[in-house]
Amino acid sequence: QVQLVESEGGLVQPGGTLRLSCTASERIRSIWRMGWYRQAPGKQRELVAIVVPGGGTNYADSVKGRFTISRDNAKNTVNLQMNSLKPEDTAVYYCFLGTNLPSREYWGQGTQVTVSA
């Protein structure tokens, strides 16, 4: 069973930066995608950024130009560099890994990111 281990989030001030990392416990051999979702209080979980097969990336409109996702295949790791953070970025952030099989999707435990003065 694949496990996704996330780094800790934290409390940052508006305009600040934070870097999240997620590491899979096992090497993924199939076609896969890996990225980050988030869920704010009272809202649905939404896609933040994701790396798809072939190395392409997709971002939520709300984070374009501020967040950067990157993947290190050798380390089975995906990172999310978050710059110019805003209070509306406050959420629990979840790492996600998907294979070519819909029945083989994995989630991290979630880490709290709070943006507040």
N, C-alpha and C positions, 0 to 999 in steps of 0.2 A: 504494500500500500504506500503510495507516494504521500509524503508529508511536505507541506510548505511552511518554512520557518521565516517569519518576518522580523525585521529589526524593530526596535521601539520607535514610536512616534514621539510626541512631546508637545510642549507648549511653546509657541513662538509668537513674536509680535508681528502685527501687520507689516508687510514689506520684507519680512525675514525669509530665511531659506531653511529647508529641511530635506534630508535625503533618506529615502526608504529603500531597503533591500529585501529581497525575498529569494530564498535558496531552496531548491527542491532536494529532497533527501536521496533521490535516485536519478540516474541519468535517464533522460527521455529519448527513446529510440524511434518513436513514430512522428508523424506530422503533428505539430503542436503549436499552440499559441499561448502566450503568457503575458500577463499584465496586471493592472490594478483597477479595482472598483472602489467605490466609497458609498457610505450611507450616512446621511445627516439625520438628526432627530426629526421625526415626523415625515421623512421623505423616503422614497424608494431608493434601492441600491442602483447606482448608475455607473456606467463605464467611464473611467478617467483616461486611461491610455492602455494600449495593447500592442504587442508585437505579434504579427501574423506570420504564417509560413512564407519563406522567402525574404524575411527581414523587414517587410513593410510595417509601418506604424500608423495607428489611428489615435486621435485625441478628441476628447470632448471639446466643444467650442469654447467652453468656459475656461479652459486651461491652456489653450493654444498660445504659444509664445512665452508661456511662463513655466510649464512643466516639460521635462524631457525624460523619455523612457529609453532605457538601453538594456541590452541582454548580453550576457557573457555565457556562451554555450559551454565553454570549457569548465566553468564553475557552476553551471546549472543555476544561474542567478539572473534575476531581473531587478533593475534599479529604477527608481523614480526620483529624479532631481526636481524639487519644487522650489521655485523662486518667486519673488514678489507675492508672497502669500497674502490672501485676503481672508477676512472673517468668514466669508461664505465657503471657504475651503474646509472649515471645521467639520470633521466627520470621522467615522471609523473607516479606515482604509484596509481593504482586503486584497491580498494577492490571489491571483487566479491562474490556473493552468488547465488548458484543454488539449486533448489529443484529437486524433481523427475519429474517435469513437465518442458519441455523445454521452455514453454511459461511463466514460472515464474522464471526469472533470474533478478538479481538486481546488480547494479553497484554503487560504491561510486563516489563522485564528482571528485576525483583525487587530489593528493597532490604532489607538486614538491620536488624532492630530487636532490640536486646538490652536486657533489663531485668534489672539486677543491681546489687547494692551493691558 
